[in-house]
Each structure stands twice: as structure tokens, then as C-alpha cells.
Amino acid sequence: MKLNEAIAAPGYEDLLIFEDINEEDRHNAAMIMFKFLSGIEDVTKDKLSRKKLAELIGTSPSYITQLFRGDKLINLLTIAKLERVLNIEFDITPRFISDKKTSFRFDSDGFKKEEKKEMKQVVLAPAASNKKSNKEVGI
């Protein structure tokens, strides 16, 4: 059974079939954008109009409308401006996608956290409060 057959209602099976990888990438980019915009809507709902939001980030109301309609893709600069004016931060956590729907998280060193034995982390301490300026802490 194909993915689109497993989750699509009758008559909608072709919605998850893409002509080429570029079309699939455009679709995935739009889905990522909608995740960001959904978060923006949650924060601004009933508190801030799209017109005022556009004014705050220095863009046109029509651009904001085009983003929310899906006519244009949001860029990282716009996301940074939204974070600044709304005093929010988006939490982005990469994870692997597999058929089993399991995810593996990696730290910045590339180690799976579950497999990490004991690593040492250098913590900077104020020089005045400690003769050593650094100390090691097991994590």
C-alpha cells in the first residue's frame, strides 16, 4: 500500500503524488512555512492585525496576506523580524524521519545522546569567584 492510499480519502489520492522532486520540495517548503505562520497566528490571535504586524516588521500588508495565503514563501529575515517584534523564539529541532516514525536526536558533536557515555563540558566561571576560570562538569 502506498502512503497516499493509506491516508487519503477516496478521490484525493493524487494530492500526495508529485511530478518531480522540485514539486515535492516546493510542497515541503510551504508546509514548513505554514508551521511558522501557525505559530504566529497562535501568538497574535485577536491581539494584532496582519496590517499592524506588517507595519511592525517594515513590510506591506499585501506581503503578509500573500504569506498567509501561501502565494509566497517566507524568508529567514522575515522570521527573524517576527521573532523580534513579537518577543518570541521558534524552537527548531531536527529529527530523522523513518518508516517506523521513530526519531533520533543528535547533539552538536554528532553523537546520539542515548549512546553518550560521560562527556566533560567546560563551564566558564567568573575569575573573581574562583581561582580557576574554568571548571569541568560531567553531563
Beta strands, then each sheet from edge to edge (+ up, - down):
strand 1: 120-124
strand 2: 134-138
sheet 1: 1+ 2-
end
